[in-house]
Amino acid sequence: MRAPLGDFDHATPAPDRLDELTPPVADAVRRWSGSVPADQIVHVETEPEWADTAVFVEHYGRELLDRSANCVVVAGRRGGVTTLAACVVLSTARVDVNGAVRRELGARKASFAPMEVATGETGMEYGGITPIGLPGDWPVLVDSAVVDLPYVLVGSGRRRGKLLVPGKAFAEVANAVVLEGLGV
């Protein structure tokens, strides 16, 4: 199959590549029930050493720069209670942690979660975290610019491989909250 965007040698519907996904991502794809059929979520094979955005677009297509999203784990704290959440913004933006994230989580302080926490709590590799397959009680904050795109490139749970996901599917991930201005 041809990938809906980018220049990839191998593109396959994600339900046919569950073996290439981490267990939480594979389980989420297996149970997918959104209005976007699971077979429209596409797994593409990539080289892990090219996983970072700048290098990635050089190898797989410059158009991916404006159609890639990063999923980062944040920690909001208030009164000794920490809430973990994921934020999905275009790769050309940065997450408004001290504004939009802090307000949405009702936190006094918000920051990026340490790598060990992000990978330990998600069961995913650093640099490959995706909003598909996150812990079910986490808020998933999605910038509205991500939802507006026909397809968006995100992590697959591993540094080897990515997912191409219809933008509107991000609004249907468990506990998704679509926010204007999450990415600045």
C-alpha positions, 0 to 999 in steps of 0.5 A: 500500500502507498502511504497517505503522505511521505515517502516510505518503502513500507506502509501497512494498515496498523491492524496488520502490524500489531507485532511491530507495536508496543503492547499498549499500542497494539491493544488500543489498535485492536480495540479501536472503535472510533468513526475512523476505521482502524485500517485507516491508521497506517504503520510505516517502517522507519529507521530509529536513528532518523526518528528525530523530526529534523532528520526524519523529514530529510529522509522521508519527505519535507512535507512531513514537517507540517504534518507531524505531531509530537506526543509528550507526557506532562505532569501537573501538580496541585496540593501534593497530587500529580496528574499525568497527561499527554499533549499532542501538538504539531512538530513545528510548535511547542506545548504551552505547558505553563499556560494551556496545560496548567489551566486545563489540568487545574494545576499550580505547576506543570512540567514535562515528565521525566523520561523514566516516568514517561516511558515507565507509565506508557510502556512506550519508547522515548521518542516514539510515544503516541496518544494511541494506547496511553493509560485510560485515565490520562487526559490527552490534550490535542491541539486543534491544528492536529485534528484539522489535518487529513493525516498526521504522522506520530510515534508508534510506541517505538522509535522504529516505525511511525503511525499515520493517523487521520487528524480527526481520530485524535479527537476520539482517543479516550479522554481527548480534549481538543484545545485551541492554542495548546501548541505555540 
